[in-house]
Every structure is written in structure tokens, then in C-alpha cells.
Amino acid sequence: MSDCLFCKIIQGDIPGDKVYEDENYYAFNDINPQAPTHFLVVPKKHIDKISSMGKADQELIGGLFTIAARICKQKSISDFRLVINNGAGVGQSVFHIHLHVLAGRAMGWPPG
């Protein structure tokens, strides 16, 4: 999508602090980190939010978690929080599905 911030980062039109990339996924450090480790994993395919995904997107979305775990393992991170927001009312500010990976500090429950 031409006006999507994350699509522009993936395409290299806007700089991003890349953590990982393959043919389907791109991961980069969050520009406003909420923990010592805070990166995002996004599918390269533009899907605006979880509630917009189709059946054909299930495997792609599941891969976000596999990539997050792989990156954490490479970084020797064993405890981490994964967050996906769906909609502006819960904090989604960029409408391209993305998985937040946060680690490096104690996190309370409930979040928010």
C-alpha cells in the first residue's frame, strides 16, 4: 500500500533499524521502545489488521510468532511479551499487521 509507513520501511523508502528480513517478513527495532528490547515483526504482504485477514493469511500470520521466537533465540532472550493490537481503540497506530516483541524488563498484568 503506497501510503503505509511499514510498507515504506520494508521497501527501503524510509530507513528502519532492521533486525531480520526474509522473503515474507521484515523485523525492525521500534522507534519508540517500551522496553530495553522492543522490535516489530511484520509480514511484507500488507494486511491492515487482524480482523481484516483472510483464511489464506493464516500461515503468514502464524509465521510472525515463529520469526519472533527465532530472533529472540538468536539474541539469547528467553522471556518476552508478544502483542498485536487490532484497531485504534486499543493502540494500533499503523494499520499494517505487526507483532510487538518486548523484553528486558519486568512487565505487569494486566497490560495497558
C-alpha positions as CSV (number, residue, x, y, z in Angstrom):
1,M,0.0,0.0,0.0
2,S,1.6,3.3,-1.1
3,D,0.8,5.4,2.0
4,C,1.6,2.7,4.6
5,L,4.6,3.6,6.8
6,F,5.6,0.0,7.3
7,C,5.4,-0.8,3.6
8,K,7.7,2.2,3.0
9,I,10.2,0.8,5.6
10,I,10.0,-2.7,4.0
11,Q,10.7,-1.2,0.6
12,G,13.6,0.9,1.9
13,D,11.8,4.2,1.1
14,I,12.0,5.1,4.9
15,P,15.0,4.0,7.0
16,G,14.4,1.3,9.5
17,D,16.7,-0.3,12.0
18,K,16.4,-3.8,10.5
19,V,16.7,-6.8,12.8
20,Y,15.6,-9.5,10.3
21,E,14.4,-10.0,6.8
22,D,13.4,-12.8,4.5
23,E,11.0,-13.2,1.5
24,N,7.9,-12.9,3.7
25,Y,8.8,-10.9,6.8
26,Y,10.7,-7.9,8.0
27,A,11.6,-7.1,11.6
28,F,12.9,-3.8,12.9
29,N,13.5,-2.0,16.2
30,D,10.7,0.2,17.4
31,I,11.4,3.9,17.1
32,N,9.6,4.5,20.5
33,P,10.7,1.4,22.5
34,Q,8.7,0.5,25.6
35,A,11.3,-2.0,26.9
36,P,15.1,-2.4,26.5
37,T,14.3,-4.8,23.7
38,H,11.4,-3.8,21.5
39,F,11.1,-4.8,17.9
40,L,8.3,-5.3,15.4
41,V,7.8,-8.3,13.1
42,V,5.7,-7.5,10.1
43,P,4.6,-9.5,7.1
44,K,5.7,-8.0,3.8
45,K,2.2,-8.5,2.5
46,H,0.1,-5.5,3.5
47,I,-2.9,-6.6,5.7
48,D,-4.2,-3.7,7.8
49,K,-5.3,-5.5,10.9
50,I,-6.0,-9.0,12.3
51,S,-9.7,-8.6,11.8
52,S,-9.1,-8.0,8.1
53,M,-7.1,-11.1,7.4
54,G,-8.5,-13.9,5.3
55,K,-8.2,-17.7,5.6
56,A,-5.3,-17.6,3.1
57,D,-3.4,-15.4,5.5
58,Q,-3.4,-17.8,8.5
59,E,0.0,-19.3,7.8
60,L,1.6,-16.0,7.1
61,I,0.3,-14.5,10.3
62,G,1.4,-17.6,12.3
63,G,4.9,-17.1,10.9
64,L,5.1,-13.8,12.8
65,F,5.4,-15.8,16.0
66,T,8.0,-18.2,14.6
67,I,10.1,-15.3,13.4
68,A,9.8,-13.6,16.8
69,A,10.9,-16.7,18.6
70,R,13.8,-17.2,16.2
71,I,15.1,-13.6,16.7
72,C,14.7,-13.9,20.5
73,K,16.7,-17.2,20.5
74,Q,19.4,-15.5,18.4
75,K,19.5,-12.7,21.0
76,S,19.5,-15.2,23.9
77,I,16.2,-13.8,25.1
78,S,14.1,-16.4,26.9
79,D,11.4,-14.2,28.5
80,F,9.5,-11.9,26.2
81,R,6.0,-10.5,25.6
82,L,4.2,-10.6,22.2
83,V,1.5,-8.0,21.4
84,I,-0.7,-7.4,18.4
85,N,-3.2,-4.5,18.6
86,N,-6.3,-4.6,16.4
87,G,-7.8,-1.2,15.9
88,A,-7.2,2.4,17.0
89,G,-9.2,2.0,20.2
90,V,-6.6,-0.4,21.6
91,G,-3.5,1.4,20.4
92,Q,-2.9,0.4,16.8
93,S,-1.4,3.5,15.1
94,V,0.0,1.9,12.0
95,F,-2.6,-0.1,10.0
96,H,-0.3,-2.9,8.8
97,I,-0.4,-6.0,11.0
98,H,2.6,-6.1,13.3
99,L,3.8,-8.1,16.2
100,H,5.5,-6.2,19.0
101,V,8.2,-8.2,20.8
102,L,9.2,-6.7,24.2
103,A,11.8,-8.0,26.6
104,G,14.4,-6.9,29.1
105,R,12.2,-5.6,32.0
106,A,9.5,-6.8,34.3
107,M,6.1,-6.4,32.8
108,G,2.9,-6.1,34.8
109,W,-0.5,-7.7,34.3
110,P,-3.0,-6.5,33.1
111,P,-1.2,-4.5,30.5
112,G,-2.4,-1.1,29.5
